[in-house]
Amino acid sequence: MITSKQRAELRAQSNGLETTLMVGKGGITDNLILETVTLLDTRELVKGKVLETALMSPREVLDALCAATGAEPIATVGSKFVLYRESEKLKKERNAVGRAKGTAVSVAKSNPVRKGAQARRRAAHAERERRNEYFRQSAIEKAIEREKAKQKKD
């Protein structure tokens, strides 16, 4: 069971997600459940959509998928729904990177504008370093040529 604060963070994260699960007129089939399990194992957070031709509401679909897969319902808005289940595979990868073992991973609020500005600054810095290195090498080569020319005159 997740807390309301964790649910709010996951709901905020799901805003940027693309819809990867579609429920059509066939409703909830075994293939749909298998696809949901696969998506939950690889992504943890899955956004789905119930098409107009389906005979079920998004809340009914969300409840049925959560019961079938053991996932947590996060949100239902309009015809879209979001569900979450922690993946053991991803948990091991996070632990291997150096996060605390066995603890819940808090979702950091990120500012895309700030990230973009930081990325541009890093790219500009790398470009300046590359250019400065080129000019340093050119200056060294010219100094060597001057020394050789000077030695030839002597």
Sequence and secondary structure as in RCSB ss.txt:
>XXXX:A:sequence
MITSKQRAELRAQSNGLETTLMVGKGGITDNLILETVTLLDTRELVKGKVLETALMSPREVLDALCAATGAEPIA
TVGSKFVLYRESEKLKKERNAVGRAKGTAVSVAKSNPVRKGAQARRRAAHAERERRNEYFRQSAIEKAIEREKAK
QKKD
>XXXX:A:secstr
   HHHHHHHHHHHTT    EEE TT S HHHHHHHHHHHHHHSEEEEEE TT SS HHHHHHHHHHHHT EEEE
EETTEEEEE   HHHHHHHHHHT  TTS        HHHHHHHHHHHHHHHHHHHHHHHHHHHHHHHHHHHHHHH
HHH 
